[in-house]
Amino acid sequence: MAIHQDLKHQLDEGLGLPQDALYLMTELVRYREKRLSSLLGQKGISLHEWRALRILYSFKGDVAMSELIAHSQTDRTALGRTINQLVHRGWVKRFPAPEDKRALFLTVTDDSREIFVQVWQLVTEFDRQLLDSIDEAERPLLKRLLQTMMQSSDIQDDK
């Protein structure tokens, strides 16, 4: 396979880090997660625990573990450990589904409410600060563009 001369030269000299939009989005998410991990750690909660609680609080009542898996950014094994931690803390209860003992359901407890509210406020403020770098009139455009990308790449169907 012939390598284009410009690319061959770039490979020899080093390409440099990508600067396309998708790479920049990935870098922004990585930065956000790193900063949030630090901030959440000060509250005694991990990013994985926060994500799981955030998903569980998105639904009213009991939530099937399969639903949590579908919306989580964590693999099943790590998510299982996170749920164990949340159960151990008394923030989540886990119980078998009545119709299928192999399936699990989760529910948040009242003991989780105070930390959830504190962390919700912290994350909301952090995200607001990130978005403050974009003109308020442009924020709906950013959201629309991201939704369009998700829909056109079938990301919605994966969940």
N, C-alpha and C positions, 0 to 999 in steps of 0.2 A: 504494500500500500504506500503510495507516494504521499509524503507530508508536504503541504504547502510551505514554500520557502519562509514566509513571514511567521508561520506557526513554529517551524523548526527553529528559527532564530529566538522566538519567545520562549520556547522550551529550554533552549540552551541558556538563556539569560534569566529565566524564572518568570512565570506568568504574573506573579503578584496575586494578591487575594481578589476574588471576584467582587464586583461592585454592582451587579445587576440587582433588580428589585427583590427577587426571591431570596437572594443571599442576604441582602440588607434586612429583610423581614426576619429571617432566621437569626441574624445577629441581634436584632432588637429583642426578640423573644428570649434569646439566651441571656442578654443583659438584664431584662426584666426578671427572669427567673433567679438569676444570681442575686440581684438586689432584694427581691422578695424573700428569698431563702434567708438572707441575713436579717431582714426586718422581722420576719416571722419567728426566727430563732430567738429574738429578743422577747417574744411573747410566749416562748416555750412550745411552739407548734412548728411542724415541718411543712414544707411546700406540698408534699404528697398528702399529708393529713388535711391541709387546707383545701386542696383540690377535691378530695373525697367529700369533706363536709359541704363544700360549695355545691357539689352535684346533689348530695342528699337533701340539702335545704332547698333545692330547686323544685322539688316535688312535694306534694302534700301527702302526708302519711307514709306508709311503708314503701320501700323501694326495693325492687328485685336486684340482686347482685348483678344479674345480666344487664340491667339498665345502667348500673354504675360502670360496668366494664365498657359498655357501648360509648359512654360519654367521657371516659377517663383517658388521659394521655399516658397511662401507666400500664405496663404489661401485667398479666394476671397474677404472677407470682409476687411481684412488688406490691400490687394492689391488695392481695391477700394479707401480706405483712402489715400494710397500712391499716387495714380494717382491724386486724388483731390489736394494733396499738390503740386505735380509737375505742375498741371494746374494752381493753385493759384500762384506759383512762376513764371509762364510764360515760363517754360521749356518744356512743353508738351501741345499740343492741342488735344482735344477730339471731335469727331464728329460721327454722326450716319452713318452706312453703307447705301449707296444709295439704295440697293436692299432689305434691311431688317432694318427698323428703330429701332428694338430692339437690333441689334448688334452694337458694338462700334468699331471705329478705333482710333488709336492714332498716332501722329507724333511728333517728337522732333522739337523744334524751334531753331533758330540760337542763342537765348539767353542762351541755355543750353550748347552750344559748349565749351565755356571757362571753365566752372566748370567741364564738362565731361573730357576734356583733362587734367586738373590739377589732378583730382581724378584718372583717368586712370594711370597717371604716379606714383602717390602715391601707388596705389594698386599693380601695376606692380613691383615697387621697393620692397614693403613689401613681395610679393610672391617670388621674386627673392631671398631675404634674407632667407626665409624659405627653399627654394630649395637648397641654398648654403650648407646646412647641409648634402646634399646627393652628392656623387661623380657625376660629370657631365655625366660620362659614364653610370651610373645607372638610370638616369632620364627617358630615353626611356623605360626601363624595368618597372618602376613604372607606367608609363602611360599605357603601354600595359596590365599590370596586372589589373589595374582599369577598362580599357575598356573591358577586358575579363569578369570580374565580372559583369559589367553592362549588357553586352550582354547575358550572361548565366542566369541572373536573370530577364530578360525581362524588365529591367529598361528603355531601349530605347523605348519599345512599349508603355510605360505609357505616353509618352510625345507627 
